Amino acid sequence: MTQPLDGVRIIDLTTVVMGPFATQLLGDLGADIIKIEPPDGDILRHIAPMRHPAMGHIFLHHNRNKRSLVLDLKKPAGYAALQKLLQTADVLIYNVRPQAMQRLRLSYDEVAAVNPRIIYVGAYGFGQRGPYAAQPAYDDLIQGMSALPALFHEAGASSPRYAPLAIADRITGLAAVNAVTTALFARCRTGEGQAVEVPMFETMAQMVLADHMGGHTFQPPEGPHGYARMLAPHRAPYETRDGYMCVLIYNDKHWRAFFRLIGREDMFDTDPRFGSHEARSRNIAEVYAFAAEQLKQRTTAEWEKLLREADIPAAPMKTVADLLNDPHLAQTGFFMETEHPSEGRLREMTLASHWSGADPMPHRPAPRLGEHSAEILREAGYADADIERLAAEGVTKLA
């Protein structure tokens, strides 16, 4: 058995979260990821906590199964080295603005002239056919522009806020993985490479509007925007007598069972707000408020037992600390402890998917800056003396 992407070589010009998250997933599936870093390294290296400089915790979680090559692409010798690597690459992926790639003489046309079969994937802020094309983009900005903070506020938060994780980066990163693998499949059928654009704003707008276009789906509109269930003020972990509980009383069967638990079996047939899925959707704020009041009457443990017995979807609300000690994650092998050559003992997350026809996930620890510079340059045909010269000139860095 081999890994699904064994034999695929990817030149990784990405930094921070979105691109490195995508390329780590591709590396976990067996691709050879050559991470090209500037002399100061990926900025993600410098986010504390860390044991040693330039090996921050977020970097460690986004850069395993990669090889680090330092190249100063603004210097002719660094650009020439990248040209050599492009000749044998299957994919080039980047997440700077396309204008920056043009300044580096790495536009699609210039790269395809070196390797016509290459898959050229740009994951960046905005599609290049609109007025935002040249604007900078970070996760917080894209969350705001795609309405996520406004939706928090509309759903009852005291003020707009960002989701407390880099959700736009990660969703767009997954879209980039999809673009890479789909383009590789297309090349298998046609023999041709191509350029693929994966814009953050459009990707997130699609995610948001698929739920919240609401009545504006129809022309003329049949009502306001928004998915009322998602925006209901009580769509949150329900407060119990001693904590919180996540409960979704969703279909007719669930509601009949819930009414039996609280001794109000008549309500399903007598209260028009509850008697059908459509009725509940039209009165969802009141429906959720009713459930919230009922959940306050018992403890979390009592509700967990009753709801499980009634086959009503429910789960405890967990903290990050709970996740780190979750028995399901432990038994499925989600976490692994590894010995990093420079950082010591680490707890890492494995690839979430499981493949019956593949070896277990390969494991190459997140690299030190320039750890593989000499190795990769030798593969590209450079002699050791040439590599030492490039290092002395500041074109590369040797770990």
C-alpha angles and dihedrals in degrees: 000000000000135000115271093247100037110145095025113122118202126191104212116204094165131119141184114020116315100057098034090049089054096046093046089057089050090048091049086057091055107269118141102242115199105194110205109205132183117240092269092048133228108327088230088073090072102059112111145261098070139143096216133020117278094014102095123170096251091050090053090055094051107039113050118124091036136109118224119224119176113214129164097216092190089069118078093234091052091049090048091052091052090050089058091051092048091060092070099030126111097196139022113195125182138167105198120102114283089241089064091051089052091052088052089051089244102120117141093260091052094047094043089053087063095041117010092188095057122122105225111198123184117190109184144127109288142012111263097233095068138072094260092058098115098037121116118247135202130167094262092050094048092047089054095045092048091054100249096129090045090052091053088053093045089051092057108277112144090240138358114282140173122252105262095244135057091265098156091050093050097044091049089045089057089049088053091053088051090050093050096048095042092049090049089052091049090051090053088059100039105023089228132119124216145181119257125194118208108183120192097213097052092042092054094040088056091051093049099042094047085070102027110037085094116158090002087072085084126064111247092029120258093205142324127319119265141073100255095209092056091048098045108124091229095051091112137090105305119241113240128190091275108015142333136306133193109224132167113191095184120152135037092267091054094049094048089051092047093051089052090053092055095040095248102112091148095065097077091061101031105040109070092204092068107034100093141017091250092050092050091048090054092049099033098134091057092042092054092044090054092051091048092056092049095050090058091066098072139036123263091251092051092050093045091056096043096045093047091051090048091049092238113149109255139148137175117259106249133202127218087260089055091052091054089057099035111142094213093053090046094052095045091053094244092147126051131183115222137180110236113204093233106014100049125215114009136180111221138175119242126222105290095219123073124215123203092199100047138076118251113283112290114240126215111159120239104280130246113240108286092357092143100030095112094042095052095042090052089053088053090056103264118143119228091253090055091050092051089050092051089050092050090051092051093246092119138009126223118212 
